[in-house]
Amino acid sequence: MVPFSQVVLKVHSRCDLACDHCYVYEHADLSWRGRPRVASERVLAQAAHRLAEHARAHRLAAVHVVLHGGEPLLAGPAVLRRAAELLRAALPPGCALDLRIHTNGVRLDRAFCELFAELGIQVGISLDGDRAANDRHRRFADGRSSHPQVLAAVELLRTPEFRHLYAGLLCTIDVENDPIAVYEALLALQPPRIDFLLPHATWDTPPPRHGRDTPYADWLLAIHQRWEAQGRPVQVRTFDSVRRTLRGQSSLTESLGLEPSDLVVIETDGTFEQADSLKTAYDGAPATGFDIFAHSLDEVARHPGMMARQSGLAGLSAQCRACPVVLSCGGGLYAHRWRTGSEFDNPSVFCGDLMRLITTIRDRVTPTAPLTAQPGREPTEDQLDQLAHGYGDGATVDVLAAGQLDLTRRLLAAVGPAAGEAWQLLTALDSESPAAVDAVLRHPYVRAWAVRCLRGADGEQADLGGLAEIAAAAAVRAGRSVELRVPVRGGAVQLPSLGRVLVGGTGEAVLRGGPDSFTVRTVGGAEQVIAFDQQGGERWLPVRRLGLPGDGRLPGDARRFGEGRPPGSWTVALEDTDPQRDSHQWPVEQRLTDPAVADWTGALREAWELIQRDLPQYAAGIAAGLSTITPLRPGPSGRDVSAAARQAFGAVGIARPATAPILALLLVHEFQHVKLGAVLDFHDLYDSTDQRLYHAPWRQDPRPLEGLLQGSYAHLAVCEFWGSRVRAYDGLAGAPAELARRQLALWRGHTDRAIDTLLGSGSLTVLGERFGHGLRASLDRWLRVEVGARAEAAAEQAVAENLAEFRERRTPADV
């Protein structure tokens, strides 16, 4: 559920103009006829109470209220004053009120402006352009022009005394009007913002096109060209929203983008309605059946119509979901999708116009490609949906891995040139044997090393010896007969992704590659020859790779180093040699003994079988992207310990738990962090300027928004793990079954609350909203699983205890 932060409060239900394009009086819905003309004191007071109740429940930092009609000025100054006073008095401390009024302007005079200045009410005015354009639709019932009165109202708002009240102009598009004449007439009035509105229409009553394919896009694009040439002298909400959504940011209008609607309407009789634009669809379309006296705003938010307008990409038609501009268009205004028979499961009736508008603006003013991995390495729409729902098949994770490889290459390019000989060798190898170089750069801890160099940890100089190790490993993989000096650290030469050669001493050694073996020689020491098929010994400690069940054969180069994955299999390294593996928050194990490797092998084999059987939607992604497990030391008091490092894609750290099922749980949980970290490297899912701390239900300390997002994403897999076990124990009693039910109840409750917080934060981008709603859709099926009263009660008690401790520790800035 997305809390409401925008309320349209109808204070008068009639109008003093007779605009023939008005959606309230001239379209399908006729509910206005049975409503009182003016909102009563009782309605205003209860509306203020409901809004304050909602703001407290959701800890809203601000609410936006528009006093509306009909024509709200017909309500008179006393009613408007009372509405403002009641709203301000009711809202809780810390919740700001943005109060506006939307008027046709014909009654706006100095007395009203003085009242609005006193009450802090900003004024938006409807005006369709110059007199000829405005009079085409906006006339009095007797045919008189409203233009002179509206101009007088705007001139009053432009005076220094009232300029701060001037919120902007709203213009409904008529393609019969000259777009440049309309724009220049509006611009001459120096508004802070112009909002061009498409006329309300549906597939049942389509807009006039006058024989043209995209007349509304053509009309707007003519203005856009002039506006750009003038240096964007005024904010234009439509153009600004297109530009923002093309960059993955939020839209400024509900008619574009995928942000969930957070708007509700309160009519003069106190009934709750959906957006007024729905009045154009059919009689009764905006109705909810709720009112402010019997129902809370939370109940209204759960209305199916409201939920449909908050479901983002999932709520769009199949045609929209497959559209290349869907993230900007968002399917257009919800009301404009109506068609008898298919209802709202259609593209906008302005679909062609929106496509032309968005693509033309994109090609005129935006870069052809944002910062991404490389052309052709972007996830497809289907792959983004997989990731948004918490999953990701092998092809999807391969795309993430390709992006990470490109990122590692860029990091090395920033570090490498200072390394001289080693950098020259690496660049030469990249031209001659790029697969060998890629195999080394995919090693998770190569990126960890590069990031440490660039950050200059603790003021130290960059460790350029690491680049020599990388180049040496690439030379060995390429079978190049070339010599390279490499550092000796702790008595060993490290070859990232391959292993460690124990040589003793310090300083440097000389490594020479070859087609079947490589040699390492220290100054004054004996030369060691390491064959590629050598399984290890006292001096050569190779990275041990485990091939977990599958069939098919690997290419020769992959077999040579024990890598690759036959169909249905998973090849994973137990990394206990690389010094850079200490990137996780827990201490790492030292070199595993052979019996310990055997224990790991057995546990991983069982865990992999369980993942393939019970968590199949995670299995292919793990096989594609989880290349490395770094054994960690056991946690305190037998606690299960695991971690993922943001700068080490493809690796997780785990202290081997007591049972294979818990190992499977830790693997899927930590790989969720790996996947999401890869997404966040190239896509903004949230506003990074949001510095608030949020309640994470699984912790006592507040977390930043990314921490809450990471936790929710990882715990979705935890819910699926326990949910699969609950289903396996269906109808059975016993301690394992009860444990599974309690764990599912606990983790789905935690995750459910965290997703609500994410979606209600107001800081998610369009893509972030897509991820939030995807997580919600995936979690819903586990919320429906029956676990029994005891499990539910235990989970509720744990949640209550956690929340109580959080509230005891929280600061005023925590959300």
N, C-alpha and C positions, 0 to 999 in steps of 0.2 A: 504494500500500500504506500502510495506517495502522498504525504500530507499536503493539504491545500495551503498555499501561501498567497494566492490571489483570490479576492472575493469581489464580485460585482454585486453591489447592493442597490436594488431598484427602489428609489424613493418616490417615484411617480410613474404611473403606467400609461399615461396618455402623452400626446405630443401636439405642439402648436404648428407644426409643418405637416405637409402631406406628400412626403418624398415617395415617388412611385417605385424606388428600388429598395425601400426599407424592409429588412427581414422580419421586423416585429409585426408590422401591420399589413404588409402586402404579400406575404408568402403563406405557406401551407398552414402553419400553426395559428390557431385562433384563440388560444388560452387567455390572451390579454383582455378579452371582452368580459370575462367573469371576475376580474380581479379589482380590488379597491384602487381608486385613483392614487391615493397617498398612503405611504407606509405609516402605520400608527406608532405611537410611543411604545406600545407593548412589543411590536415587531422590532423596532429599532433596538430596544433594550435587550431582547432575547437574542437578536443577531449578534450584538456586541458580546453577550455572555458566551454564546457558542464559539465565536472566534477566539475569545480569550482562553476558553477551555481547551481548544485545539492547540493554541500556541503554547500553553503550559505543557500539555501532554507530549508535544513533539519538540519542545525547547526551541521554538522558532526564533531566530534572531530578528526577523522583520516580517511583517505582513503588508500586503499591498491591497488597498480597498479603493474601488472606483464607484463613486456615486453616479447612478445611471438611471435611465428610463426606458421607454418614453423620453421625455425631456425633463431632466432632473430639476431645472430651475423653476418649473411649474410648482414644485413642492413648496417653494417659498423659503425665505431666509430662516424662519424659526425652525422648520423641520431640518434643514441642512445643518444649522448650528447644533441642534440636539443630537443628530446622528454623529457628528464629529466629537462632541463632548462625551457621549456614551462610549464610543469606540476607544477614545484615549483613556478614559477612566478605567475601562475594563481590562485592557491588555496588561500582562504581567510585567514587572520590571525587567529590563534587558531586552524587551521585544519592541522594536521600533515600528511606528505606523507611517507608511507611505500612503497618503490620502489624496485622491484626485477626483475630479469631476469631469465627465465627458458630456459636452453640450453642443447644441446646434448654434449657440451664440446669439440668437436673435433677442434674448431678454437680458443678456449680460450687460450690466451697467456699473457705475462707480460704487453703488451701495453693495452689490454682490462682491465686487473686487475687494472692497475694504473688509467685508466679512471673511473672504477666503484668505486674505493676508493675515487676519487675526487668528484664523484657525489652522493655517498652514496647509491649505488645499490648493494643489496645482490644477491648472485648467487645460484640457485638450478640446479643440474645436474642430468640428466637421466642416470642410469646405472643399468643393470639387474643382477649384481653379478660378479662372476669370469669370466675369458675369455670364458670358454665353455658356460656358461649361457648367457652372453652378446651377444656372436656371433650367438646364435640361431636365433636372430631376428635383432639385431642392426648392420647392415653392410652397407658398401657403395654399390652403384648400381652395381659395378663390382665385388662384392663379398668379397672385402677386409674387414678385421676386423677393427672395430673402437676402440677396447679396449685399445690399447697402447696410443692413443691420449687422450682418456678420463681420463685414469689414470694420464697422465702427467698434465692434467688440474686440477684434484683434488689435486695432490701433490703441485701444485702452490698455490691453495687456502689454503692448510694446513701450508704454511710457516707463520712465525710470522707476516710478513708484510701484508699479505692478509687474515689471519685467520678470521678476523671480517666480511669478506664478505661471508663466507661459510655458506649458508643457509640450506643445506642438500642434500640428495640423494633421487631420486624417482625411484622405481623399479617396473616394470610390472611383475606380477606373471605368470610363466609358470610352470605348475605342473610336467612337464618332467624334470625340473631342481631339483637338490638336495636342499631342503630348508635350511638345515644347512650350506652347502657349500656357498650358496648365502648369507645368513645372516652373516657368519663369514668373507666373502670377503668384504662385505659392512662395517661391524663393524671395520675391520682393517684400514679403511680409516678415522676413527674418525669423522664421521659426527655429527653435532649437532642434526640431526633428520633424520630418515628414514621413507619414506612413501611407503608402499606396496600397489600397485594398482591392482584391479581385471582387467583382460583383458576385453575390451569392447565387449559386446555380447547382443543379444536380444532373445526373444522366437522364432523369425523367423530364426535367425542365432545363435543358442546356443553355449556356450563355449565347447571345447573338455573336456570330462570327463574320457575317457580311461577306461570305464567299472566300474567306482567307483561312489558312491552316492554323496559324499561331498569332492571331492579331493582338492578344494580350501581351505575349512576349515581345512582339515587335514594338508595341507601344512603350513598354517599360525599357526596352533596350535603347530606344531613341533618347529617352531621358538619361539613361545610364551613360551613354556616350557623352552627352553634354555635361553631365555631372562630373565625370572623370576629367574631361578637358578643363573644367573650371577648378580642378583641385579639390573636389568633394567639399563644397562650401557649407554643407549642412548634412546632418546625419539622416540617412534614408534607411529606414528599418529593413526593408526588403533587400536592398543591395548589401547592407552590412551583414545581414543574416546569411546570405549566400556566401559571402567571403569568409565568414567565420566557420560555417559548416564545411566548406571546402578544406579548411585547415584542421578539421576535427574538433572544433570548439562548439559551444552551444549556440542555438539559434536565439534571436531576440523576439521571435513571433511564433505563435502556435501553428501558423500556416506553412512553416518550413521546419525541417529537421526532425529528429526522432526523440526529442525530450518528451517525457511523459507530461501530460497536461496536469497542472496543479491549480486549476481554476474552477470555481463553483459560483453559481448565481443564486441570490436570494431575492425572491419576488416580493412585491408589496404586501402580499398576504402571508409572508413567512415561509412559503414553500421553497424547497431547494430544487434548482434546475441545473441541467448541464449547460454548456455554452450556448448563448443566444443564436449562434450561427446555425444550430440544428433546427431552428424554426423553419428553415427553408426546405427541410427534407419532407416531413409529413406532419399532420396535425398530432400534437402530443409528443413529438420526437424528443424534446429536451426534458420531459417529465421524469422524475425519479420516484414519486410516491412518498417522499419524505418531506418533513417540515421542521422548522427550528424548535418547535415546542415539544415534539415527541422524539426527535432524533438528533444524534450528535453528528459532527462533521466526519468523524471516523466511520460511522455507519454509511454516510453518503459516499465516502471514498471507496467503500467496498461494493457499491452498486455496479452491476455488470456493465452498464454504459460508461461509467467512470473508469472502470478497470480496462475496458477496451481502448480508451483513449490514453491509457498509461502503459500499454504493452509493447511500445516501440516497434522494432522490426517484426517481432512475432505476430503483431496484430495487423500486418499489412497483407494485401492480396499477394498471390504467388507471382503475379506479373510485377508488382512493385519490388518484392524481395529480390527478384532477378535483375533489377534495373541498375545500371552502373552509377546513377546519381542518387540512389535511394538515401544515402547518408545526409545529403543536402536537402533533397526534396521531402523525405519523410512521408511520402504519399499525399502531400498537400493537406489542406484543411479537411478535417474529418467529415464535416457536413457535405463537402463537395464530392464525396465518394458514393453518395446514396444512389441506388437504383432498385426499383421495385423488383423483388424476386431474389436478388443477391445481396440486398441491403447495403452494408458498408464494405463488403468484401470486393472492392473494385479500386482501380486507380482513380485519382482525381479526374473530374470532368475537364480540368485544365491540364491534364497530363502532358500533352504535346507542348503547351506553352511553358510549363515548368521545365521540361527537358531542354528546350531551346534557350530559355533564360539562363539556366544554371551552366550549361556547357559553354554558352557564349561568354558569360562573365568569367568563367574559369579560363578560357582561352585568351581572353583579353588581359586579365590582370593578375593571374596567379601563376606561380612556377609550375612547370609541367610535371615535376616530381618533387615531393617533399623529401626530407632526409629518410631514406629507406636503405635496406640492405644493398640491393642493386636492382636495376630493371629486371622484371621477370621473377623476382624473389619475394614479391608481396603475397601474403595469403589471399586466396580467393574468397569470395563471399561465403561459400560453403565452409571453407576452412575457418574463417573468422567465427562463424556460427558454432562450429564444433568447439573451438577454444572458449567462446563465450559461455557455452554450456558446461565447461569444465573438462572437456575431453580433448580429442586431437588424435586422428589416426596417424599411421606411419608417414604418409605423404605430407600431412600438415606439420608434423614435428620435423620432418626433413627440411621444410621451408624455414622453420624457426632456426634450425641448426645452420642452414646456409647463411641466414642473416647474422648469426653469431660469428661464423667464420669470417665474414666480411668485416665485422666490427673488430675482430682480433687483428685482421690484416691492417686496418687503419691504425690501431693502437701501436702495432709494431712499426709501422711507417713513421709514427711520431717519435719512437724511441730509437729505432735501429741505426739511422745514419751515423750517429756518434760512435758506433761500435766498430767502424772501420772494416778490417778484414772479414770479420764474421758476417757483417751486413752485406758486403759484396758477394760473399759465397752464397748467402741465402737468396739474394736477388737473382744470381745466376742459376741456382737450382730451381727457382720458381719458373724460370723460362724453359729450362730443360726437363725438369721432373716435377711439374706442379702438383701431381697427386701425392708425391712424397712429402712436399712442403705442407700441403693441406692436412695430411695425416698427423703431422706434428702439431700444427696450429689448432687442430680440433681437440687436442689434449686440453682438458678443462683448466689446468693450472698454468698454461702459457698465458692466457689472458690475465689471470690473477697476478702473475709476475709483471706483465706490462703495466697494469694499473698501479701496482706498487711503485714502479719506477716513475711513472708520471706524477704520482701524488707526492713522491719524495717523503716517505714515511719517516717521522721523527727527525726531519731535517737532513736525512742522509742523502748522499749522492745516489744516482740511479745505478743499479747493479747491472752493468752492461755485460758482465760475464754470463748472465742468463741468455743473452742472445747468441753467444758462442755455443752454449749447450743446445739451443734450438737448432742452430745451423748444423751442428755436428749430428744431431739426431736425424735431420733431414738428409744429410749426406749418407749416413748409414742406410737409411731406408732406400735412397736412390742407388745404392751400390757404387757410389763415386769413389774412385781412387784418388782422394785428395786429403792433404794434411791440414789440420786446424788445431790451434792451441785452445785448450779449454781449462777452466778453473778446477782446482781440486778443493772440495769442501768437505770438511770432516773426514778426510782420508778417502774420499770417493769422487769419481767423475759421474755426474748425473746426465742422463740422456732422456729428456722429457718424452713421455709416451712409451719408452722402451725399457728403462731400468737404470741400474746403478752398477758401476764397476768399482770395486774396492782396490785402491792403489796405495793407500797409506800416505802420510805426510800432508803437506800443504803446498800452495803455490800453483803451478800449472802442469798440465800433461799435454802430450801431443796425440791426437786421435787421427787415424787413417782409415778411411772406408775402403770397401772392396765389394766385389760381386757376391761373395758367399760368406764373408766374415769381415770383422773390423779389428784393428789393433789399438791398444792404448799403451803409451810409454811415458813414464815420468822421468824427470831429469835425474840421471844417475841410477835409474831403476831398470828392472827387466821389462821387456815388452810382453804384454798379454795379448793372446789371440782369442777372440770371441767368435765362435761360429753361430750363424743365425739359427741353426737347429739345436743349439746347446740349451738345455733346460735349466741351467743354473749350476751353481756350485759354491765353493767358499768365497770366490772373488767376484763372480758375475751374479747379480741379483736382478733377474728380469721381472718386469711387471707380469703378474700371473693373471691370465685371462681364462674365464670360465665360459664354456660353450654349453648353454642350457637348451633343453630338447628342441629339435627341429629337424627338417629334412632338406634335401637339396645339397648342392656343392657350392663352395666358394671359389671366386677367382684365385688364381695362383698367388698373386701378390698379397692378397688378404690372408691366405693360408700361411704364407711365409712368416708373418708376424702374429699369427693366432688371432686375427681380427675378422670382422665382417659378421653378417648374420644370414644364414640360410633361411628360407621361408619358414615362418612359424617359430624361429629360434630367437634367442637373445644371447649375444656375446658381451660380457661385461668384465671390466678389469677390476681386480682388487689392488688398488694403488696404495702401497705401503713403502714407497721409495722416494717420492718426489718431495723435497723440502718445502715446496710451495703449497703442499696439501694442507698446511696448517691454516687454511683460509676459513675454516669452520670455527664456530664459537666454542667447541669442546676440544680437549686434548686428543691428539691422534695416537693410535697404536704404533709401535715400532714394527719392524719386519716380522711378519707372521711366521710361526713355525709350520712345518708340513702338516702336523695334526690339526692345527688351527685352520689351515687352508681347507683341509678335508671337512672340518665342521662347517665352515662357511659354504663350501660347495653343496653339502647335503641340505643345509638350511635354505640356500638360494634355490636349489632345484625344487624343493617342496613349495617355497613361496611363489615361484614362477608358475608352477602348475596351478596353484590356487588363484593367482591373478588371472591366468588364462581362462579358468573355469568360471570364477565368480565375478571377476571385474574385467570382462573382455573389452570394454570400451577404453580401458586404460592400457591394455597389454601392448597393442601395436605401437602406441606412442612411446612407451617405455623402451621397447626393443629398438626403436629408431633413435631415441635421444638420450637415454640414460646409459652412458658408456663407461662410467667409472663409479665404483663404490670405495670410499676411503674408510677403512675400519677406525673407529674411535675407541677410546678407553671406556670401560663401563662407567655408567653414571653413579652418583652417590646413592647408597642404600638400595641398589638394584634397580634404580630408575632407568626406564628406557630412554636412550639418548639418540637424537638424530638431528641433522641440520642440512640446509642447502646454503650455498654461498652465491650471492648475486653475481659476483665476478668470475664464477667458475661454472659456466653452462655445461651441462652434461654430467656433473658430479653430485653425489650426495655423500654425506658422512653419517655413518651408523655404527653404534656399538651393538654387536650381535645380540639380539634378544634371546630369551629362553625358548621361544617357540617360533615355528615357521609362519603361522598366521600373523603374529605380531610383526615379523619381519616384512611380510607382504603389506601390512598396513603402513609401516614406516616408509616403505618404498613408494607407494602411491601417494602418500601424504607429501613427502619431500619433493617428488617429481612435479607435483602441482606448483610448488614454489619455483622450480626450475623453468617450467613453461611460462608462468606468468611473468617472471623476471625477463625472459626473452621478449615477450610482448611489450613490456614496459620500456625496453631499450629503444624501441622504434615507434611506439604509439602512446600518446597521452591519454590515459584513462581517467584522469582527474586533474583538477586545477592545482598545480604545484604551489600556488600562493596561499592555499588554505593551510594555515599553521595550527588549526584547532586540534585538540586531542579528543579522541572518541572512546566511548566505553566498548571494550572488547569483552564479550560475555565469558570468554574462557580465561580471562586474566583479571587481576585486581588493579593493575596499573593501566592508565589510559594510553591509547595508541594513536599515532598519526594515521591519516586516512589510508596511506599505502599499507601500513601494518594491518589495518582492518580489512582491506581488500585482499591482501595476501592470506590472512588467516581464513577468511570466508572461502577463498578459492581452494585452499588446502583442505579445509574441513568438509567441503563438499565430498571429496573422496573418502574421508573418514566416515561420513554418513552412508555412503554407498557400501563401504566395507561392512559396517555393522548391519546395514539393511539387508545385504545379501545373506548374512548369517542368521538374521531373524527369520527370513523366509525359509532358510534351510531347516530351522528348528520349529517350523510352523506346527502347532499342535502338541509340541513336546514340552515336558517339564525338565527340571534339573538346573544345576548351577550354570553350565555354559549357556543354556538358552536364556536364563534370567539375566546373565551378564550382557549378552548381546542386546536384549530388549532395553535394559537400562542405558547401555552405551548409546544406542540409536536415539532413545528419547532425549538423552542429554545433549548429544552433538547436533541433532537436527534443531533442537530448541536454540542452542547457541548460534548456529549458523543462520537460522531464520531471523533472529533478532539483529544479527550483524548485517545481513543483506538489507533489512528494513532501514537500518541506520545509513548504509551506503546510499541507497536510493533516495533517502530523505535529506542527504547532506547538502544538496544543491551544488556540489562541486564536481560531479562527474561530467565528463565530456560526452558527446554523442556516442562515441565508441564505448566509453565507460558505462553509460546507461545500457547499451547493448549487452555488455558483459553482466551488469547487475541483473537485468531481466533474464538473461540466459541462466545465470546461477539460480534465480528464483524458479524458473521453469524446471530445472533439473532437480531441485530440492523438493518440489511439490509432491513428487511421487513417493518420496520417503516420509513426508509429513502425513501421508494417507495410510501408512502401514500401522496396523494395530499392534500395540506393545503391551497393553494391559494397564490396569489402574496403578499397580505397585510401581511399575517402571516410570509411569508418568509422574506419580507423586514424588519419587526419588529425584527425578530430573527437575521438577519444579522447586523442590527444596534446595537443590544445589544452585539453581539459578538465583533464587531469592538470597541465599547466603552470599553468592558472588556479588550481586547487585548492592547488597547492604555494605559489604566491605569496600566496594568501589565508591559508593556515595560518602562513606566515612573519610576516604582518602582524597576525594576529588577536590579540585580547585574551581573557582568561578569560571575559568576559561575552558574547562573540560565539557565535552558534549555527551 
